Amino acid sequence: MKKIIYILFFILIFFSCTNEPEYYNITGQIVVIGNEPFSHLAIKDKSNNYYSLDISDKKIELELYKLQGEIVNITYDFMYCFLDEIYIKVIKYELLNKSNIKYNEQQHVH
């Protein structure tokens, strides 16, 4: 009987820890802010708010540097503030066609 209780307890803990991550989207123009050698990528939304991009994937970072001035939709998982700047942790991006440009407010995606 104790074994069954322990097994049920561990199953309950296992399934309670496997939540799907939540992702968010923001659409805007890719820009570079700051002065060399401390410049970095950011996105400017339609309200002229700037969000610095925290990109762990160097391939995505290089691609976004090449897309300066273009409109993209960025998917991120969390936002944080560091030294009076708002950073978003980039998961992926999508380049929007010129005919598809829609400046959406931040969107919540499951």
Phi and psi in degrees as GROMACS dihedral restraints (atoms count N, CA, C in turn):
[ dihedral_restraints ]
;  ai    aj    ak    al  type     phi  dphi    fc
    3     4     5     6     1   -64.3    20    10
    4     5     6     7     1   -36.5    20    10
    6     7     8     9     1   -61.9    20    10
    7     8     9    10     1   -41.2    20    10
    9    10    11    12     1   -64.4    20    10
   10    11    12    13     1   -41.2    20    10
   12    13    14    15     1   -64.0    20    10
   13    14    15    16     1   -43.9    20    10
   15    16    17    18     1   -63.5    20    10
   16    17    18    19     1   -42.4    20    10
   18    19    20    21     1   -63.5    20    10
   19    20    21    22     1   -44.8    20    10
   21    22    23    24     1   -63.7    20    10
   22    23    24    25     1   -38.0    20    10
   24    25    26    27     1   -62.2    20    10
   25    26    27    28     1   -46.5    20    10
   27    28    29    30     1   -67.6    20    10
   28    29    30    31     1   -36.3    20    10
   30    31    32    33     1   -64.5    20    10
   31    32    33    34     1   -42.2    20    10
   33    34    35    36     1   -61.7    20    10
   34    35    36    37     1   -45.1    20    10
   36    37    38    39     1   -64.6    20    10
   37    38    39    40     1   -42.7    20    10
   39    40    41    42     1   -60.1    20    10
   40    41    42    43     1   -48.0    20    10
   42    43    44    45     1   -73.8    20    10
   43    44    45    46     1   -24.2    20    10
   45    46    47    48     1   -76.3    20    10
   46    47    48    49     1   -18.3    20    10
   48    49    50    51     1   -97.3    20    10
   49    50    51    52     1     2.3    20    10
   51    52    53    54     1  -110.4    20    10
   52    53    54    55     1    52.1    20    10
   54    55    56    57     1   -74.6    20    10
   55    56    57    58     1   147.6    20    10
   57    58    59    60     1   -71.7    20    10
   58    59    60    61     1   138.3    20    10
   60    61    62    63     1   -69.1    20    10
   61    62    63    64     1   150.9    20    10
   63    64    65    66     1   -99.7    20    10
   64    65    66    67     1   137.4    20    10
   66    67    68    69     1  -120.2    20    10
   67    68    69    70     1   154.6    20    10
   69    70    71    72     1  -129.2    20    10
   70    71    72    73     1   157.4    20    10
   72    73    74    75     1  -124.1    20    10
   73    74    75    76     1   147.6    20    10
   75    76    77    78     1  -141.7    20    10
   76    77    78    79     1   138.3    20    10
   78    79    80    81     1  -113.4    20    10
   79    80    81    82     1   136.1    20    10
   81    82    83    84     1  -179.2    20    10
   82    83    84    85     1  -171.3    20    10
   84    85    86    87     1   -96.2    20    10
   85    86    87    88     1   135.2    20    10
   87    88    89    90     1   -77.9    20    10
   88    89    90    91     1   127.7    20    10
   90    91    92    93     1  -136.4    20    10
   91    92    93    94     1   162.7    20    10
   93    94    95    96     1  -111.8    20    10
   94    95    96    97     1   129.5    20    10
   96    97    98    99     1  -120.6    20    10
   97    98    99   100     1   161.9    20    10
   99   100   101   102     1    91.1    20    10
  100   101   102   103     1   173.9    20    10
  102   103   104   105     1  -108.1    20    10
  103   104   105   106     1   146.8    20    10
  105   106   107   108     1   -61.7    20    10
  106   107   108   109     1   141.3    20    10
  108   109   110   111     1   -90.9    20    10
  109   110   111   112     1    17.0    20    10
  111   112   113   114     1  -108.3    20    10
  112   113   114   115     1    22.2    20    10
  114   115   116   117     1   -75.2    20    10
  115   116   117   118     1   154.9    20    10
  117   118   119   120     1  -156.1    20    10
  118   119   120   121     1   166.0    20    10
  120   121   122   123     1   -76.7    20    10
  121   122   123   124     1   148.5    20    10
  123   124   125   126     1  -148.5    20    10
  124   125   126   127     1   169.1    20    10
  126   127   128   129     1  -122.4    20    10
  127   128   129   130     1   136.6    20    10
  129   130   131   132     1  -110.0    20    10
  130   131   132   133     1   119.7    20    10
  132   133   134   135     1   -85.3    20    10
  133   134   135   136     1  -178.8    20    10
  135   136   137   138     1   -67.7    20    10
  136   137   138   139     1   -18.4    20    10
  138   139   140   141     1   -91.5    20    10
  139   140   141   142     1    11.3    20    10
  141   142   143   144     1    62.0    20    10
  142   143   144   145     1    29.1    20    10
  144   145   146   147     1   -88.6    20    10
  145   146   147   148     1   138.6    20    10
  147   148   149   150     1  -106.8    20    10
  148   149   150   151     1   135.1    20    10
  150   151   152   153     1  -125.5    20    10
  151   152   153   154     1   118.7    20    10
  153   154   155   156     1   -70.0    20    10
  154   155   156   157     1   146.0    20    10
  156   157   158   159     1  -101.9    20    10
  157   158   159   160     1   124.1    20    10
  159   160   161   162     1   -99.9    20    10
  160   161   162   163     1   104.8    20    10
  162   163   164   165     1  -118.9    20    10
  163   164   165   166     1   113.3    20    10
  165   166   167   168     1   -84.6    20    10
  166   167   168   169     1   -24.0    20    10
  168   169   170   171     1   -87.2    20    10
  169   170   171   172     1   108.0    20    10
  171   172   173   174     1   -63.1    20    10
  172   173   174   175     1   -29.2    20    10
  174   175   176   177     1   -63.5    20    10
  175   176   177   178     1   -45.6    20    10
  177   178   179   180     1   -63.8    20    10
  178   179   180   181     1   -40.4    20    10
  180   181   182   183     1   -61.2    20    10
  181   182   183   184     1   -45.7    20    10
  183   184   185   186     1   -63.8    20    10
  184   185   186   187     1   -40.0    20    10
  186   187   188   189     1   -63.5    20    10
  187   188   189   190     1   -41.8    20    10
  189   190   191   192     1   -69.0    20    10
  190   191   192   193     1   -33.3    20    10
  192   193   194   195     1   -60.0    20    10
  193   194   195   196     1   -37.4    20    10
  195   196   197   198     1   -72.9    20    10
  196   197   198   199     1   -17.6    20    10
  198   199   200   201     1   -99.3    20    10
  199   200   201   202     1    20.7    20    10
  201   202   203   204     1   -54.9    20    10
  202   203   204   205     1   132.9    20    10
  204   205   206   207     1    89.9    20    10
  205   206   207   208     1   -12.8    20    10
  207   208   209   210     1   -86.2    20    10
  208   209   210   211     1   158.3    20    10
  210   211   212   213     1   -94.7    20    10
  211   212   213   214     1   126.6    20    10
  213   214   215   216     1  -132.6    20    10
  214   215   216   217     1   160.3    20    10
  216   217   218   219     1  -110.0    20    10
  217   218   219   220     1   119.4    20    10
  219   220   221   222     1  -106.1    20    10
  220   221   222   223     1   133.4    20    10
  222   223   224   225     1  -101.4    20    10
  223   224   225   226     1   129.8    20    10
  225   226   227   228     1  -138.0    20    10
  226   227   228   229     1   161.8    20    10
  228   229   230   231     1  -107.5    20    10
  229   230   231   232     1   -24.2    20    10
  231   232   233   234     1  -157.3    20    10
  232   233   234   235     1   164.8    20    10
  234   235   236   237     1  -126.8    20    10
  235   236   237   238     1   142.5    20    10
  237   238   239   240     1  -147.2    20    10
  238   239   240   241     1   163.2    20    10
  240   241   242   243     1  -112.1    20    10
  241   242   243   244     1   133.4    20    10
  243   244   245   246     1  -144.6    20    10
  244   245   246   247     1   124.7    20    10
  246   247   248   249     1    51.0    20    10
  247   248   249   250     1    49.2    20    10
  249   250   251   252     1    63.3    20    10
  250   251   252   253     1    19.9    20    10
  252   253   254   255     1  -120.9    20    10
  253   254   255   256     1   144.4    20    10
  255   256   257   258     1   -94.6    20    10
  256   257   258   259     1   125.5    20    10
  258   259   260   261     1  -111.0    20    10
  259   260   261   262     1   145.7    20    10
  261   262   263   264     1  -121.0    20    10
  262   263   264   265     1   138.3    20    10
  264   265   266   267     1   -87.0    20    10
  265   266   267   268     1   105.2    20    10
  267   268   269   270     1   -75.4    20    10
  268   269   270   271     1   131.9    20    10
  270   271   272   273     1  -100.7    20    10
  271   272   273   274     1   -48.0    20    10
  273   274   275   276     1  -160.2    20    10
  274   275   276   277     1   172.7    20    10
  276   277   278   279     1  -142.3    20    10
  277   278   279   280     1   163.0    20    10
  279   280   281   282     1  -138.2    20    10
  280   281   282   283     1   125.0    20    10
  282   283   284   285     1   -75.8    20    10
  283   284   285   286     1   128.0    20    10
  285   286   287   288     1   -92.9    20    10
  286   287   288   289     1   141.2    20    10
  288   289   290   291     1   -66.9    20    10
  289   290   291   292     1   151.0    20    10
  291   292   293   294     1   -57.3    20    10
  292   293   294   295     1   -35.0    20    10
  294   295   296   297     1   -78.5    20    10
  295   296   297   298     1   -15.3    20    10
  297   298   299   300     1   -99.6    20    10
  298   299   300   301     1     6.0    20    10
  300   301   302   303     1   -63.7    20    10
  301   302   303   304     1   117.7    20    10
  303   304   305   306     1  -137.0    20    10
  304   305   306   307     1   116.7    20    10
  306   307   308   309     1   -81.6    20    10
  307   308   309   310     1    97.4    20    10
  309   310   311   312     1   -88.2    20    10
  310   311   312   313     1   150.0    20    10
  312   313   314   315     1   -70.3    20    10
  313   314   315   316     1   172.4    20    10
  315   316   317   318     1   -58.4    20    10
  316   317   318   319     1   135.9    20    10
  318   319   320   321     1  -119.6    20    10
  319   320   321   322     1   146.3    20    10
  321   322   323   324     1   -99.2    20    10
  322   323   324   325     1   127.9    20    10
  324   325   326   327     1  -126.7    20    10
  325   326   327   328     1   141.0    20    10
